[in-house]
Amino acid sequence: MDARDSIRPLGPVVIDIENITKNYVMGEETVHALRGVSLQIQRNEYIAVMGPSGSGKSTLMNMVGCLDTPTSGRYDFNGRNVAEMDDDELAAIRNREIGFVFQTFNLLPRSDSLRNVELPLIYAGMDPQTREERATQALIDVGLGDRIHHKPNELSGGQRQRVAIARAVIQRAELVLADEPAASLDAELAHETVRMLLNDAHARGATLLCSLHQPDLAARFDRTIRLEHGRIVESR
């Protein structure tokens, strides 16, 4: 499924970023990772973020995911100013309202696929039987019903990515953030990964923000945002 071919209503603004900057002090040097970025994303919208290495893609993703805070500017998530939230409120949003797919998978090496996928539900306090049932179904949904008890080192790169996707969507979060989810995969697996993310978002009415470097994958999204030197230079 391509996002541009699907007919679905967009909801209210979920992400409202206004003129945010992010500076990192590294020794005597200050790195300006984001320079006055403004962005609005509606519920059920699928956005691709592109740009060269060092353009600020990952920094922006971390900001949207409440993993980092801006140096200046304002970020409202679902109408709430993120800067006014305490650590417990931010943790609750990350655990319940945002699903993450990382480029490096971030799987627990000594835990099997089932345990890795269960992890967000453990943090959410779900009872063991329910979370096992949901994690098992999530793995079946991504084609890993026969790899439930395999550990990461027993899986291929594509299979590990599928575990990471299952873990991200099992929360049924309204926002899924995928930071270069296809970077280490071949072309076929890259397209399959994006297809799974788009299909899941469509099925649940979720919002999807995905950083990519492949133009053919970005073309499947509603809108592409291009960053250069910490600024948005194109949005279409």
Secondary structure, DSSP 8 states (H G I E B T S, - for coil): --GGG------SEEEEEEEEEEEEEETTEEEEEEEEEEEEEETT-EEEEE--TTSSHHHHHHHHTTSS--SEEEEEETTEEGGG--HHHHHHHHHHTEEEE-TT----TTS-HHHHHHHHHHHTT--HHHHHHHHHHHHHHTT-TT-TT--GGGS-HHHHHHHHHHHHHTT--SEEEEESTTTTS-HHHHHHHHHHHHHHHHHHT-EEEEE-S-HHHHTTSSEEEEEETTEEEEE-
